[in-house]
Amino acid sequence: MTQASSPEGALRVIPFGGLGDIGRNMMLYEYGDDAIAVDAGLMFPDDEHLGVDIIIQDYSYLRENPDLLKALFITHGHEDHIGAAAFLLREFPVPVFCTRLTRGLLQVKLKDHKLLDEIDVQVVEPGQTIHVGDFGVEFFSVSHSIPDSAGMIIKTPLGPVVHTGDFKIDHTPVMGQHTDLTRLAEVGREGALLLCADSTYAEVEGSTPSEQIVAERLEHAIANAPGRVIVTTFASLISRVQMVLDAAVKHDKRVFVTGRSMVNNVQMARDLGYLEAPDQVLMSVREMREHPAHKTVIVCTGSQGEPNAALTRIANGSHQHITIQEDDTVVLSSNPVPGNEKSVSKNINGLFEAGANVIYNRIDNVHVRGHAAREELKIVHRIVQPRHFVPMHGEYRHLVMHAHLAMQLGMPADDAFVLEDGDVLEITADGADIVDEISADYIYVDGLGVGDIDHVVLRDRAHLASDGMLVIVAAVDRHDGKLTGPPEVMSHGFIGPDDEAEIYDGARRIVVDMLGGEAQSVNWRELHDNLKDDLARFLYERTHRRPLVLPVMLEV
């Protein structure tokens, strides 16, 4: 059991996720008996995570210290920052503080988890400070690819911590939200204790292009398409949806929205005033079917190739309302999240095969990053001038390159900490050091199961996927371990019907040789293991394959 043990006058900084992977972003700041968390995001599974829906943080440390967490602060409404919040809040129903649009997006999730009435979610404006124990958390505005994004200035007894969240420096943002460099410069002049900054594009030279480029390219696609235009993006990318609506209005077209999360988020954003869409612009299913194709725009989910999302079903021909037609133009206004490249490519290929014209980022600027590149990161480092630095939000190489960038700008190497999830960084008036480590394992969510899938289950799933399985059922006398009848053999995904008889006969002989002779003392575990080993050896010798072997002994 890992007890919270902040020595007097020490600030502990503990990443629960987001350092070394894209996603699962969550940082814990602990001082004395109080802790606050910033963000609680999910991670999308990779190919090796067979059957897993999403991956979230390990909350073991909080379970071992159940009174420690006092509040959750959320920087913005993307899945990698709010996607696991409902799982955290189900166990630790602390108050949540975030901006207005983020609150709306979070409440959609809380409603799905039947937690809407259980959790206090409070709206915070940039410049406002929330006090929790020894912490004072001030929100400041940042430019990102979703409105109402914020960073945090976390005031502690040792000095302020700047937690940037996801950000870029966009001088012509579509919805008018700039990164507040003036406030950051003020913190720098006061003396910043620690900077925790977005590292996602720390290896990219130059600056990130403006969102305005995307607006221009989307309008061009919508204006010039000969037939319907189908646009897919993240359901939380409200600013991107606004671009589509603006272009549709300008060119006298109407819009149909499909995909559950997209429909919910668009409705929520309209209710809150973040989306401007005249009623006559949006269409019902019936209106969409009857509307002229060259005057129709469809906005849908599925930008990451998710199996049940709208675009995936459109690509494979299983969508209940939309089938690809001649002259359709499909625009993927997003980049694949690492791990989703194959699924996205499969959709693109399927759309081309169905006859659509597909526009994606490799052939047109229909998406720009929401993260700062190296020149923008340099600006933030120079104006904040922190005593210590922790790169966050990125794969390990991104963190290392961001730390090197800080050192190139004059940061002493001993003050730039490349942490991994679970590391405990302790900061005192005398300095900082990594002093401990907590459990920060992947927690897999599969259907209704949370955490009941582990690496052993995933290994077996991979085994089944690569070589199939063979099951042999033997009825055995419970007293002497002898067979009471011929064994039965069956397989799935292992061999074809032409080879079944020979392989099955050989497997039966092994069972009969082991269990069909003299009576023996019954050690069921030993019998099971020996039978499994002998069968596996035989199957490999005959096929050079290693199926999952499941001997089933029925005691009769």
Secondary structure, DSSP 8 states (H G I E B T S, - for coil): -------TT-EEEEEEESEESSS--EEEEEETTEEEEE----B---TTSTT--EEE---HHHHHSTT-EEEEE----SHHHHTTHHHHHHHS---EEE-HHHHHHHHHHHHHTT-TTT--EEE--TT-EEEETTEEEEEEE-B-SSTT-EEEEEEETTEEEEE--S-B--SS-TTS----HHHHHHHHHH--SEEEEE-TTTTS-S----HHHHHHHHHHHHHH-SS-EEEE--TT-HHHHHHHHHHHHHTT-EEEEESHHHHHHHHHHHHHTS----TTTB--HHHHHHS-GGGEEEEES-TT--TTSHHHHHHTT--SS----TT-EEEE-S---TT-HHHHHHHHHHHHHTT-EEE-TTTS-----SS--HHHHHHHHHHH--SEEEEESEEHHHHHHHHHHHHHTT--GGGB----TTEEEEEETTEEEEEEE-----EEEETTEES---HHHHHHHHHHHHH-EEEEEEEE-TTT--BSS--EEEEESS--HHHHHHHHHHHHHHHHHHHSSS-----HHHHHHHHHHHHHHHHHHHHS---EEEEEEEE-
